[in-house]
Amino acid sequence: MPRVGRLFRSCRRSEVSFLRVIGPSTDQGVPVVDARTSGPPRFIPPTRLHDVAVTESGSPLPAVTTSGRPRRSGYAPYAEGDFVHHLLDEAIGEHLGCDEPHAVVFVRANEDWSSGGVARLAFESHEIGPVCERALQQAGYGCEPAPALVSGYGFALRFRRADRQRLCPALEVHPPVSEWDPWSCDLERGHDGVPHHHHAMDYR
């Protein structure tokens, strides 16, 4: 069964909709919400949530039937970072009144929704910052500026699941920033003298 927090996108080419699993499967089905708005919750049959093949490099392939044809119904897993990129692109385009394909420079996000990640934007914060923050908050994320990850024009937002936003804002960063898989610190803010830590990291 899909883990709690997993994102899925509709397999219908004409439909751009996203679901997020918010709890374990029950007799009623799998509890999900519209990932863009965080609600209202509903149940769908587990058979509508498809597995997805993965290439050797880790890139997802389209969900396919047993005959190898792309599925045209149900939902396939969708990457957390791709979803945030789409979310911000959509919000910025609506705010500016036009498509701005280079407004989002990159998004790096861990597949663990609670860990989150960072989004690098090509505009200054006062131009699109409030719009981006509202879009993230509506989708169930907490967010805040991450000035340490920016040099030059533009700004960055650190985000993670809203109920984890109160924790330490530090991210584990591996240069180049545009290619690392981020982990957020799971300790309380102001943990002076104690190293940053993420409970799910494999420190071996």
N, C-alpha and C positions, 0 to 999 in steps of 0.2 A: 504493500500500500504506500502511496506517496507520503513523504514526511510532512509534518506540520510546517507551514511557511512556504512550501514549494509553489512556484508559479507555473501556470499553464496558459497557452494561447490557443484560440480557436483554430481548428484545422481548415475551416472554410475560407477560401481565398477572398471572398467578398466581405468577410466579417473580421474586424480588428477588435477583438475583445479578450480580456485577460481575467483569469481567476486565480485566487490564492487559497490554498488549503489552510483552514484555521483550526482544525482539530482532527482527532483520529476518526476513522470510519466507524459508523454505528449501523444499527438495523435500518435506519432511515436513508443511509448513504454517506457520502463524504461531505462534510460541512465546508463550504467555500463562500468567498465574498468576491464582488467585483474588485479587482486589484487596484483600479484607479481611484475608487471612492471608499474602499474599506467597508462596504456594506450595501444593502442589508444582507445578512447571512441566509444561505439556503442550502439544501442538500441535493446532490446529484449522484446518479448511480456510479460506482467505481469503474464500471466498464467504459465510461465516457472519458476517463483519464488514461491516455495511452502512454506506454513506455516509449523511449526514443533511443535509437542506436547512436553510438559515439565512435568517431574516427580515432585512429591511433594518436593523433595530436590532441584529442580531447574535445574536438569540435562536434556539436550535435548535428545529427542528420535528421531530415524530416521523418516524422512518424509514418510508418508504412504498414500496409496490410501484409498478411502471410504470403500473398502473391508478389509482394515487392512494390506495389503501387502506393503512391502517397495517399494518406487518409483524407477524406473530405468531410468528415464529421467528428465530433468529439473535440478533445483538447490534447495538445502535446506539450511536454515540458518546455519552459522558456527561461533563458538565462536572466538572472537578477540584474546584471549590468545592462543588458540589452533593453530590459523593461524600463529602467530608470532613464536611459538615453532616450527612448521613445517618449516617455512621460514628459521629460524636460523639453524635447524638441516640439512636442505638441503644444505645451503651455507657452513657450516663447513665441512660436509662430502665431498663435491666437492673440497674444499680447501685442506683437508688432504688426499684425494684420497682413503678414506675408511669410512665406517659407524662408527660413534662414538656416540652410543646411550646415553651416560651420559654427553656429552659435555654441553647440556642445562640442568641446574639443575632444574629450574622452570621458568615459565613466569606468571606474574600476570598482567592482563589487564582489564580495564573497557570496557564494551561493547560500550561505547561512544568513537568513534575513536579519537575525539579531546582531550579526557582526557588521553588516552594512558595507560602506565603502566611501568613495569620494567622487565628486563630479567636477570637472574642470571646465569653466565657461569662458567664452571669448569676449564677453561684454563686461563692463564694470558693474559692480554690485548694485549701485543705485539705479542702473538701467533695467535690469531684469531680476535682481536678487529676490525681491518680495514675491514676484510671480513664480519663480522656481521653488521657493520655500513653501508657498501655498500648495503647489502641485504635489510636493513630497509629503507634506503634512496630511493632505486629503487622502493620500494613498497609504497612510499608516506609518510613515517614517517620522522620526525627529531629525532635525538638521541644524547645522550651525556653520559659520564661516571657518575656513581652514587656510588662513593666510600663509602659513609655513610651506604650503604646497604650491605657491604661486610665485613666479618671478616675471616681472613685466606686466603687460596689459591683461586685464581680465581678473577673475576671482575663482575660488573653489569652495565647494560645500561638502562638508563631511555629513554623512547620513547613516542612520541605522534604525532598526525597529523602534517605534516611539517609546515603548516602555523601558528601553535600554538607554535612551538618550541621556538620562541623568548620570550615567557612568562616565568614567574617564574618557576624554575625547581623543586620546593618543591612538594612532594607527601604526601598525607594523609596516614599514615602507622599505621596498627594495627598488633602487634605481634600475632602469628608468621608471619613473612614477607611472607612465602610461601603460606599463606592461606587468605591474605586480599584482598579486592576488592578496588583497588587504585583509588584515585581521584587526579588530578593535579590542582595546584593553577592557577586561571585564571587572576591574576593580573600581571602587568608589573614587570620585574626583578628589584630588589632593592627597593621594597616597604617598606622601613624602617618605623617601628612603626605601621604598619598596619597588622593585622592578615591575614594569608593565607585564601583564599576564593575560593570556586568553585560555579559558578552560578547555577549549576544543583543540588547541594546538598539539601536535605531536612533537614533543621536544627531543625525541630520540635522534 
